[in-house]
Amino acid sequence: MEAIMERKGNKVFTEGMTATIPSTISMIAVFGRNGFIQGGKYSEDGWIYVNGKPVKKWFRNVENISIWFPILEDVHNLQKRYDAAKKRYKGYADKVWRPAFDKVMKVGRAHARVTHKFEGEGIDPWWLYEANKYSSQKGICWDWVKKPVKPINIRIGNAYYRASQRLEDLGGRSYKFRIVLEHALSMKVGVIEGAEGQILQYKVGNRSYWYKKGQFRWEKLAFPDDNALVREA
């Protein structure tokens, strides 16, 4: 039987227990991510207090990314963390993934044994990579295959598989840091007054973030690492 919650202002009641949450956020957003702590005061400073003592951090979601929200105040630190994540991604791509990619391109075909979780009954955990060398967009495609009796270039295939999986993880981490940074910047920019159509340059250190004032809010135009099209007369 599901517990029934009732809210009166910033007070929430359920099964004889009570907690206090900010009036600007929904019960689902608070308790769905953090759980219900009896007597807890879910404070705007990011801590849950019981009897005046901080007992646990609590988190909010930014586009399904769980964060301890006080970090949104420090855009300088978020920018540094995003830059570090990007640097790690590029470094791995250059030093590990690219050489593994080139080896598959050279041999043309390679098997790899899949180790990540996947769905589907009766599917053997094997991929066959095949290099596309002849189109304008050279690359590698793969498909599920039955367990091979004699795997082709298995060491090369496995190395490329591991490198690709790791690169995907690092790319996902970099993407999350960018989303959080964008959200933090939008909070900072959102309180700035401006007329519709105005352009805003918001600087964080030596980086510039560009916005244009729309009818209701500042809309992002470009970030420092966005691809830019340059034309010269």
N, C-alpha and C positions, 0 to 999 in steps of 0.2 A: 504494500500500500504506500503510495507516494505521500510525502509530507506536504501539507498545504501552508503556504506562506502568505502572510498579510502584511501590507505596508501602510504605515501612517507617517507621512513626511519622510524623515530619514531613519525612522525606526522600523525594523522588520521583526515579525513574530512568527514562530513556528513551533508546534509541539511543546509549548511551555518555555521555549527559549527565546532570547531576544538578541539583536545585534543592531549596530548603527552604521549606516553607509551614507556616502555623499548623496545629496538630493539630485545631483546632476547625472547620475549613472543608474542604469536599470539593475534590478535584483539579479536577473539572469547573467548580466555581464560580470557582476561581482561574485556571486556564489557558484555560478557554473564553472568558473576558472579557479576559484580559490577555496571553495568549501565554506561551510557555515561554522563559525566559532562562537560558542555561547558567551554572551557578554562582550563580544568583540566590537571595538570601534575601528572601522576601516577608514583610516585617516588619509587626508589628501597628501600627506608626506610619504605615503607608500608603505606605512607600517600598520599592523593590526595591534591595537592596544587592549589589554585586559587589566582592569584595576589600575589604569594609569601607566602600565609598563608595556613596552613594545615586545611582542612575543613572536611575530612572524611578518615577513614582507608579503605584500599582496600585489597582484599583477593585472594588467589590462591587455587587451588585444589591439594591435594595429594591423589591420588587414590580415587577420588570423595569425599574426606573429605575437607571441606572448612576451611582454616586456615589463620590467620594473619601471613604471612610468616616470619617476623623478629624473631618470637619465635624459628625458626629453628636454630638460632645461639647459643642458650643456651641449650646444650644437658644435662647439669646437672639439670636444672629445668624441662626439659621434662622427664628425668628419674624419678625425684621425683613425678611428676604428674602421670606418669604411675604406679609407685609403690603404690601411694595412691589409684588409681582406682582399682588396683588388690586387695589391702587390703580390700577395701570396698566391692568388689564382694565376696571375700572369707568369710568375716565376715557375710554378709547377707545370704550366702549359708549355713553357719554353724548354725546361730542363728534362721533363719526364714524358709528358704526353706527346709532344711533337716527335721526338725520336721513335717512340713506339708506333705512332701513326705512320711515319716514313717507312718503317720496316714492313708493315702490312702492305703499304702501297708497292713496295719493292717486290715482295713475294707474290702478291696478287690475291691469295686466298689463305685463310687461317682459321682453324677452329679455336673456340674458347669454351671453357667450362664455366657455366653461370653459377655464382655463389650468392647472389642477392635473392631476397624473397620475391616470389612471383605467384600469380594465380593461374589456375588451369590444371585440370586432371589429365594424366596421361602424357604430359609434356616432359620430354627429356631436358635436363638442364644444360643444353648445348646450343651455342651459336656458331654460325659460319659467317665470317667476315669476307667480303669481296670488295676489291678495290676497283673504283671507277677511274680509269686513267685517261680516258679519251674524250670526255666532254670538257666544256669550258670550266665547269665547276668540278674539279677533281675531289674525290672524297671516298668514304668507305660506307658501305651499307651492310646490314646483317639480317639474318633470318634464323628462326628456330629450326633445328634439325634433330633427327634421331641420333642417339649416341653412336659416334663413328667407330668402326672397327679399327681403323688406322687413322687417328687424327692428323690433320694436315697442319704443319707448322704450329704445333700446340704451344710451344714456349712463346712464340711471337704473338699468337692470338691471346693467350692468357695475360701477357704483359700489357697489351693494348686494352684489354677488357678492364684490368685493374686500374690502369691509368685513366681510362674514361670514367669509371665509376668515381674515382677520387676527384677528378676534375669537376664532375657534376656536383659533388658535395661542396667543393670550394666555391663553385659558381653560385650555388644556392645560398651559401652563407654570405657571399658578397651582395647578392640581390636583397637579402633580408636587411643588411645594414643600410643599403641605399633606401629601401622603403621607410625604415625608421627615421633616417636622416631627413628624407623628404617630408615626413609627417611633422617632425620637430621644427623644421624650417617654416612649414605652413602655419604652425602655431605662432611662431615669432612674427611672421609677416602679416598674419591675420589681424593683428591689433594696430597696424599702421594705417593712418588715414590717407586717402587718395581719391582722385576723381576718376571716373570711368574713362578708360583709354590711356591712362598714364602708365609709363614704364618705370619699374623699380629695379634697381640693382642692389641686391642685398649681399654684403660682403662678410665672409667668415675667414679671418686671417687674410691670405692672399688669393682666396677663391671668390669668384663672383657668381651669384645665382640671380637669374633674371625672371621677372614677373610682369604681367600686365593686368591692370585693374579691370575686371569685368563688371557686370551690372551689380553683382552681389559680393564678390570676393576677388582676391588676387589669384590669377591663374598662371601656372608655371609656363615659362617660355623656353628656358634652356638652363642646363647645369654645366659645370666645367668639363665633365667627361662625356657630354652628349656629342654625337656626331654633328658636325657643322658643315654646311655647304658654303663654300667660299667662291665668289666670282670676282674677277678683276676686269676692269675696262681695258 
